[in-house]
Amino acid sequence: MNSCTMDSPLGPLQLLSDSGALWAIHFPEQHNGAPDTPDDSVLQRARYQLQEYFAGTRRHFDLPLAPRGSPFQQQVWQVLQSIPYGELRSYRDIALALRRPTASRAVGAANGRNPLPIVIPCHRVIGSNGQLTGYAGGLDLKHTLLCLEGAQLQGRLEIQP
């Protein structure tokens, strides 16, 4: 496992790679204490692309990804990657895209277990009532990311626990 920490508008992010693919991004309170191995090419690319994203010049990530999760979680994360920059979807929208219309809660659970936040844009998923709900980095960070992307948040500024 390789690791590096980068500064971001969200605080220091820890990037983790293994076998030539990015497998996790940790928010500050999630850092696992692994020593930095900054010479890893995947981590260098990820750091550069994240810097571009935060600068507003990157809308899509082009990185080898290897998120670890169940087959259902993998399916959810695949659908999340299809949500366009600055757009929002509900948990129900994701369930419908999976052809599992009653799986909204399971989609929410998988969304919450996303090991690659930002790159796999789970922050673009909101409650069916249009409110900002749930985010591993906290709702303030979710709001920050959506504002960075210029998401249409009118009527959605109330953050629900």
C-alpha positions as CSV (number, residue, x, y, z in Angstrom):
1,M,0.0,0.0,0.0
2,N,1.2,3.5,-0.9
3,S,0.0,6.7,0.7
4,C,0.4,10.4,0.4
5,T,-1.2,13.4,2.0
6,M,-2.2,16.5,0.1
7,D,-3.6,19.9,1.1
8,S,-7.0,20.7,-0.2
9,P,-9.8,23.3,0.5
10,L,-11.4,20.5,2.6
11,G,-8.3,20.0,4.7
12,P,-5.5,17.4,4.3
13,L,-6.6,14.4,2.2
14,Q,-4.9,11.1,2.4
15,L,-4.7,9.2,-0.9
16,L,-4.0,5.4,-0.9
17,S,-3.0,3.2,-3.8
18,D,-2.1,-0.4,-4.3
19,S,-1.2,-2.4,-7.3
20,G,-1.2,0.6,-9.6
21,A,-4.7,1.9,-8.7
22,L,-6.2,4.4,-6.3
23,W,-8.4,2.6,-3.8
24,A,-9.1,5.2,-1.1
25,I,-9.3,8.9,-0.2
26,H,-9.5,9.7,3.4
27,F,-10.8,13.0,4.9
28,P,-8.7,14.5,7.8
29,E,-10.4,12.6,10.6
30,Q,-10.1,9.3,8.7
31,H,-6.3,9.3,8.1
32,N,-4.8,5.9,9.0
33,G,-1.2,7.1,9.8
34,A,0.5,5.3,6.9
35,P,3.7,7.0,6.0
36,D,3.9,9.0,2.7
37,T,5.3,7.3,-0.4
38,P,5.1,10.3,-2.7
39,D,7.0,8.7,-5.6
40,D,4.0,6.5,-6.5
41,S,2.9,7.5,-10.0
42,V,-0.8,6.8,-9.3
43,L,-0.7,9.0,-6.2
44,Q,1.1,11.8,-8.2
45,R,-1.6,11.7,-10.9
46,A,-4.4,11.6,-8.3
47,R,-2.9,14.6,-6.4
48,Y,-2.5,16.6,-9.6
49,Q,-6.1,15.8,-10.9
50,L,-7.5,16.7,-7.5
51,Q,-5.6,20.0,-7.5
52,E,-7.1,20.7,-10.9
53,Y,-10.6,19.8,-9.6
54,F,-10.3,22.1,-6.7
55,A,-9.0,24.9,-9.0
56,G,-12.2,24.4,-11.1
57,T,-10.3,23.2,-14.2
58,R,-11.1,19.5,-14.1
59,R,-14.6,18.0,-14.3
60,H,-13.7,14.3,-14.9
61,F,-11.1,12.1,-13.3
62,D,-8.9,9.8,-15.4
63,L,-7.3,7.5,-12.9
64,P,-7.1,3.7,-12.4
65,L,-9.5,3.0,-9.6
66,A,-9.9,-0.1,-7.4
67,P,-12.4,0.7,-4.7
68,R,-13.0,-2.2,-2.3
69,G,-16.5,-3.2,-1.7
70,S,-19.3,-5.8,-2.3
71,P,-20.7,-6.4,-5.8
72,F,-23.7,-4.2,-5.0
73,Q,-21.5,-1.4,-3.7
74,Q,-19.4,-1.6,-6.9
75,Q,-22.6,-1.3,-9.0
76,V,-23.7,1.8,-7.0
77,W,-20.2,3.4,-7.3
78,Q,-20.2,2.7,-11.1
79,V,-23.5,4.6,-11.4
80,L,-22.2,7.5,-9.3
81,Q,-19.4,8.0,-11.8
82,S,-22.0,8.7,-14.5
83,I,-23.5,11.7,-12.6
84,P,-22.3,14.8,-14.5
85,Y,-20.2,17.5,-12.8
86,G,-22.4,20.0,-11.0
87,E,-25.6,17.8,-11.3
88,L,-27.6,16.1,-8.5
89,R,-29.3,12.8,-8.2
90,S,-31.4,11.3,-5.5
91,Y,-30.8,7.9,-3.9
92,R,-34.0,6.8,-5.7
93,D,-32.6,7.9,-9.0
94,I,-29.6,5.7,-8.4
95,A,-31.8,2.8,-7.4
96,L,-33.8,3.2,-10.6
97,A,-30.6,3.3,-12.7
98,L,-29.7,0.0,-11.1
99,R,-33.2,-1.4,-12.0
100,R,-33.8,-1.9,-8.3
101,P,-36.5,0.7,-7.5
102,T,-37.0,-0.4,-3.9
103,A,-33.2,-0.3,-3.0
104,S,-33.0,3.4,-2.1
105,R,-31.8,2.6,1.5
106,A,-29.3,0.1,0.2
107,V,-28.1,2.7,-2.3
108,G,-27.7,5.2,0.6
109,A,-25.7,2.7,2.6
110,A,-23.4,1.9,-0.4
111,N,-23.0,5.6,-1.1
112,G,-21.9,6.1,2.5
113,R,-19.3,3.4,2.1
114,N,-17.7,4.9,-1.0
115,P,-13.9,4.8,-0.4
116,L,-13.1,7.3,-3.1
117,P,-15.1,10.4,-2.3
118,I,-14.8,13.3,-4.8
119,V,-13.4,11.0,-7.5
120,I,-16.5,8.8,-7.3
121,P,-18.9,11.7,-6.7
122,C,-21.1,10.5,-3.9
123,H,-21.5,14.2,-2.9
124,R,-23.8,14.6,-5.9
125,V,-26.4,12.4,-4.3
126,I,-29.2,14.1,-2.2
127,G,-32.3,13.0,-0.5
128,S,-35.5,12.5,-2.5
129,N,-36.9,15.6,-0.7
130,G,-34.2,17.6,-2.4
131,Q,-32.2,18.2,0.9
132,L,-28.5,17.6,1.4
133,T,-28.2,14.4,3.5
134,G,-25.4,12.2,4.6
135,Y,-21.7,12.5,3.7
136,A,-18.7,10.8,5.1
137,G,-16.7,14.0,5.3
138,G,-19.7,15.9,6.9
139,L,-22.5,17.9,5.3
140,D,-20.5,21.1,5.3
141,L,-17.9,19.4,3.0
142,K,-20.6,18.1,0.8
143,H,-22.1,21.6,0.5
144,T,-18.6,23.0,-0.2
145,L,-18.0,20.5,-3.1
146,L,-21.4,21.1,-4.6
147,C,-20.9,24.9,-4.5
148,L,-17.4,24.4,-6.1
149,E,-19.1,22.5,-8.9
150,G,-21.8,25.2,-9.3
151,A,-24.6,22.8,-8.5
152,Q,-28.1,24.3,-8.4
153,L,-28.8,24.3,-4.7
154,Q,-31.8,26.7,-4.5
155,G,-34.2,25.3,-2.0
156,R,-31.6,22.8,-0.9
157,L,-29.4,24.8,1.4
158,E,-31.0,23.4,4.5
159,I,-28.8,20.6,5.6
160,Q,-30.5,17.6,7.1
161,P,-28.8,15.4,9.7
